[in-house]
Amino acid sequence: MAEVIDNYALTGISGRVGKLAVYKRINGKTFMTKYPDRSKVVYTKEQIGFREIFALASKFASEIVSDPMKKSAYPTQGRKSVYHCALSDYMKEYKRKKATELSANAD
């Protein structure tokens, strides 16, 4: 990992440059790293399941935000955006349903 020092053009930059390099900010310093190769990563069944759940939560939150009536009526929590509140609510509801199913199957 290369640190960018005394380069005013690149100080504070972050993001990728094609599939060549990635600029990161860590503790106020700018670093350049090679683009990550995730082609050999094998995901577990649990990880794939959570990705599917998160995709459904994201779709739910996007639908709330895209409808002005639903967006204005949706309860927010502090400074969180409507999207993040809807995402959080979906995940909490999923967790509650899953716990209810597990307790029902245990009986």
N, C-alpha and C positions, 0 to 999 in steps of 0.2 A: 504494500500500500504506500503510495507516494504522497507526501504532504506538499501542498502548494504554499510556498513561502514568498512574500514580497512580489507577488504578481497581481497588480491591480486589476487586470482584465479578468482574472479567474477567481479572485478572492470573493467568497460568498456564493459562488456558483454551486448549483446542485442539479442532479439529473443525469441522464445518459446521453452519450454521443454515439448515435447509431447502435451497433452491437459491438462496439470497440471498447468503450470505457464508461465508468460511472463516477460522477463527482458526488461526494458525500460531505456533510458538515457534522463533525463530531466534536463536542465540547468547544464550539466556537472556531475550530480549525477546519480547513478545507482539505480533503484527501481525494486522490484519484485512484480507483481500483479497476481491475479488469471486469468486463461484463460477466455476470454470473452464468454458468452453464448448468441449468437445471434439467437437462434432457435425461439424465440417468436417475433422477429422483423417483422412488417408488412410494406412492401414498398408501397408507393403510386403509382398510374398509371404514374405520371410524372417521378418519380425516375426510374421505370422500363423502361420507354421510353428512358431516358438519358443513362441508362446502355446499351440498345440496340444500341444506336447511338455511344457510346464510343467503343463498341465491333466492330462495322463496321470501326471506325476510326483506331483502333488498328490493325485490319486485313489489312487495306490499308497501314499503316505504315510498317507493317511486310513484306508485299509484296515488297515495295520499298527497304527495307534493304536487303532482301534475293536475289535480282537481282543485281549483281555487276554493270551492265550498268546503271540501273536506279539510284542506290545509288550514283555512281560517278557523274551523271548528275544533281542530285537533289540539288536545291539551299539551302544553310544553312544560319542560322541567328546567327552571332557571334559564340559563343562557344557551341551552342546547337547541339546535335547530329542529324543526319539525321532522325532517328526515331522520335524524339520529334518535329522536324520541320514538318515532314509529318503529324504527329498527329495534330499539331496545325493548319496546313493548311486545313486539312479535316474538323476540327471543325469550322473554320472560314467560309469555303465554305458552310457548312451545315447551319450555322447561317444566311449567306447572302441569301441562297435559301429560308429559312423559312420566312425571312423578306419580300422577294419579293412575296411569296405566300400570306402572310397576307395582303400586300398592294393591291394585285390583287383582293383578295376576298372582300376587303372593298369597292372597286369601284362599 
